[in-house]
Amino acid sequence: MGDERNWVLANELCQRIDSIGTRSARAATAELAADLDAIRRIALANGITPALPVVHALEAALAVGQRGPMIADGLSLLRDAVRCGRDDARTGAAFAAACAIRLAG
């Protein structure tokens, strides 16, 4: 995938993430989970693997009723994962570890 396409895709995903953030306080959990699932599918299809553990952690946090700062922090981490430009196992592990620390609750 070319750099321009990467930039366009990352921007699209970040717009989706921002939309979730804007609606996270009032939207139904199922709606937010569906939006996160769409991000997961796009990321997986395009090799943006560092985003996958972050999406999983956010879904788990939403499932137990988390909202507010914890979700906002997770969405920030998801933006970082989308924009990092790497897809190796070490990067994925680093984002998974960050989730374990930042989204533990």
C-alpha positions in Angstrom: 0.0 0.0 0.0 1.4 3.4 -1.0 2.1 6.2 1.5 -0.7 8.3 0.2 -3.2 5.5 0.5 -1.9 4.8 4.1 -2.4 8.5 5.0 -6.0 8.5 3.5 -6.9 5.3 5.3 -5.4 6.4 8.6 -7.4 9.7 8.3 -10.6 7.8 7.6 -10.0 5.6 10.6 -9.2 8.5 12.8 -12.4 10.2 11.8 -14.3 7.1 12.8 -12.5 7.1 16.1 -13.3 10.7 16.7 -16.9 10.0 16.0 -16.9 7.3 18.6 -15.3 9.7 21.1 -17.9 12.4 20.4 -20.8 9.9 20.9 -19.3 7.7 23.6 -21.1 9.3 26.6 -24.6 9.0 25.1 -24.6 6.2 22.5 -25.7 2.7 23.2 -22.9 0.2 23.9 -24.0 -2.0 21.0 -23.7 1.0 18.6 -20.2 1.8 19.8 -19.2 -1.8 19.6 -20.4 -2.0 16.0 -18.4 1.0 15.1 -15.3 -0.5 16.8 -15.9 -3.8 14.9 -15.9 -1.8 11.6 -12.6 -0.2 12.5 -11.2 -3.7 13.4 -12.3 -5.1 10.0 -10.8 -2.2 8.1 -7.6 -2.4 10.1 -7.3 -6.2 9.6 -8.0 -6.0 5.9 -5.3 -3.3 5.5 -2.5 -4.7 7.8 -3.0 -2.2 10.6 -2.5 -4.9 13.1 -1.4 -2.7 16.1 -5.0 -1.4 16.2 -6.5 -4.9 16.8 -5.5 -5.3 20.5 -6.7 -1.8 21.2 -10.1 -2.4 19.7 -10.4 -5.6 21.7 -9.5 -3.8 24.9 -12.0 -1.0 24.2 -14.8 -3.5 23.4 -14.0 -5.2 26.7 -14.1 -1.9 28.6 -17.4 -1.0 27.1 -18.8 -4.4 27.8 -18.3 -3.9 31.6 -19.8 -0.4 31.5 -16.8 1.8 31.2 -17.2 5.3 29.8 -15.6 8.6 30.2 -11.9 9.1 30.6 -11.0 5.4 30.3 -12.7 5.2 26.9 -11.2 8.5 25.8 -7.8 7.3 26.7 -8.3 4.1 24.8 -9.5 6.0 21.8 -6.3 8.1 21.9 -4.3 4.9 22.0 -6.3 3.6 19.1 -5.4 6.7 17.1 -1.8 6.2 17.9 -2.0 2.5 16.7 -3.7 3.5 13.5 -1.1 6.2 12.7 2.1 4.4 13.8 2.8 3.0 10.3 4.1 -0.3 11.5 2.6 -3.8 11.5 5.2 -6.1 13.1 4.6 -8.4 16.0 6.6 -6.2 18.5 4.5 -3.2 17.7 1.3 -5.1 18.2 2.7 -6.4 21.5 3.6 -2.9 22.6 0.1 -1.7 22.0 -1.4 -4.7 23.7 0.8 -3.9 26.8 -0.2 -0.3 26.7 -3.8 -1.4 26.8 -3.2 -3.6 29.8 -1.8 -0.6 31.6 -3.9 2.3 30.4 -7.3 0.5 30.2 -7.0 -1.6 33.4 -9.9 -0.8 35.5 
